Amino acid sequence: MRRALLVLLLLLATLPAGAVDVWTTPFPGVRLLRRTTPQPVALWAALIDSCAPGVRFRATAPAEGRRTTSSFGRLVGAQLAINGDFFDHDFGLNVGGGQAWPAPDTEHSGNFSVGPGRIEMTPDYVVLPAPYPWVTEQLGGRWTLLNGGVPQLGIDDNGPAAGGFVCAPGLRHPRTAIGLSRDRGTVYLVVAEGRSSASAGMTCDELIDTFRELGAHDAMGLDGGGSSTLWRSGVGLVNRPSDSAGERTVRNHLGVFATGSGAAPQCGRQPVVTEPPMSAAVPNAPRPAVSALTPHSRVTLRTPSRAFDTRDPAGSARLIRGAGS
């Protein structure tokens, strides 16, 4: 009881000022957060236990692309679905149902990868020429938001002069993003509404702060703007897309199955290994014995002399090995 109360107090202490949170459990292994803030911002977050009975993930196969998120969710029979890449471009290296998309990964894009008993996230500075052998589902993203627990604050995707396109300090948009816990057991889906009087959208730095608060260790952005969509079976669209025409057709998606029974074939949880400290202070440790040098030691005093002159290019060249080191 005390532990539960402590956890609740810690969560309340980390809430943004004036935020109102409503938590529900729509499916076994899935906790859904509805948050509103005075800015105003309306945000949805799904915390998915990859090891809960019946939980698994499904990305879009090549023949299933270019449809709405709702259509994809109904097509594969998922309980939840979100949009993936940019509506007119697929970033990263995508794999759905065991089938790799023909477009190679030629850009710096993050990847969310799932396979039997394994879930990983690749940062955006890695280019994958081909899927890893164990991957059955993979969703390409874009900007890394959290990398190994380190927040990537201040992202400016087009440089300060251009003012950014998706990420730039102070730039607000509707957002879709995905995260992963340190032990690889929890997947985080975040969708923020924007471009309306009811919700102004979020900056990338605010999105990073949200993932850190929820407990993510790694996170990357997906397509935002009018593409941002969270769909739930039995309910339909959970958020309000910003396009006046409603839900937008996007190139790919990620579906979540949470049936409450059966195996969890993609449970990614791993033990968290804490590296031992490099050194530690030992109070009142005995000092090592010190022996004075004797006339028979190996120390031989010599007159100082210069072996080579690094101030002279010709002398410096003699230091360079054939391998360039």
Buried (B, 14 or more C-beta within 10 A) or exposed (E): EEEEEEEEEEEEEEEBEEBEBEEEEBBBBBBBBBBBBEBEBBBBBBBBBBBBBBBBBBBBBBEBBBBBBBBBBBBBEBBBBBBBBBBEEBBBBBBBBEBBBEBEBEEBBBBBBBBEBBBBBBBBEEBBEEBBEEBBBBBBBBBBBBBEEEBBEEBBBEEEEEEBEBBBBEBBBBBBBBBBBBEBBBBBBBBBBBBEEEBBBBBBBBBBBBBBEBEBBBBBBBBBBBBBBBBBBEEEBBBBBBBEEEBBBBBBBBBBBBBEEEEBBBBBBBEEEEEEEEEEEEEEEEEEEEEEEEEEEEEEEEEEEEEEEEEEEEEEEEEEEEEEE
